[in-house]
Amino acid sequence: MVRRGRGAAAQRRRTRRRGWGGAVASALLVIFWTSVWPYLLGVLLVGAAVAIGWWLWRTDRLVRGRDRLRRQEEAVRAGRRTLAEVDGMTGTEFEELVAELCRRDGCTEVRRVGGAGDNGADVRGRLPDGRTMVVQCKRYAPSRAVPTRELRELLGARVHFGADLAVLVTTSRFTGPSVRFALEHGILLVHRDLVGAWNSGASLVSLSAVNGRGQGDARYRRRIASEQ
C-alpha cells in the first residue's frame, strides 16, 4: 500500500509538471505568435502578390506573343507586307519572314538556324515534294548586289547539310557573275522583285521557272547584260 501510494503521488507530480510545462509552452507560443504573426502575414502577402504579378506578366507575354505571331502569319498569307516594310526589318526578322513564307507554301520541318556558326544556312527545311533545302537570306539595301562569294558560301552549305536545293533570298539584286554561277550550280535566286511576288502569293517552287531573270528595271538589266 505504501509503494502504491508513493507511485500515485509521483504520477501526480509528473502530471502536474507536464501540465505546467504545457501551459508555459502555450503561453510562450501565444506571446511569440502575437509578436511575429504580422511579419509572417506580411511575407505571405508579399509572396502572393509577387506570384500573382509574375503570373499576370507571363500570361500577358504569352498572349501578346501568340497575337503577334497570328498577325504575322495572317499578314504573310494575305501578302500585305510591302517591300518598304521588308527593307525596314532586321536580319533576323527577314529570316523569320522567309521561314514563314516557306511554311505557307507547304514546306515542312522549316526552322530558322541563322546566327553565329550557322555554316552558311539561315533557314532549313523540306519542300512539299520532300526534297531538303537550305536557304541563305541577305537583307541588303536595294542599291547593293549580291556577289559571287555569297553563292560560293551557299554552295558549301548545301554540301555541308547534304541538301537537295540551295536558295538565296535577298532584298537586293545579283551581279552578272553571281547569276551565272547560280545557274551553273542549280542555285535558286530570289531577288528583290521575286521577293515581292513570293510575298504576294507566288509559291517558292514556282519561282524556279524564272530563276536568274527579271531583275529590276531595263537599265539594271542592261547593266547585268554588259557584265555577262
Secondary structure, DSSP 8 states (H G I E B T S, - for coil): -HHHHHHHHHHHHHHHHHHHHHHHHHHHHHHHHHHHHHHHHHHHHHHHHHHHHHHHHHHHHHHHHHHHHHHHHHHHHHT---HHHHHTS-HHHHHHHHHHHHHHTT-EEEEE--STT-TT-SEEEE-TTS-EEEEEEE---TT-EE-HHHHHHHHHHHHHHT-SEEEEEESSEE-HHHHHHHHHTTEEEE-HHHHHHHHTT--TGGGGGGTT---SSHHHHHHHHHH-
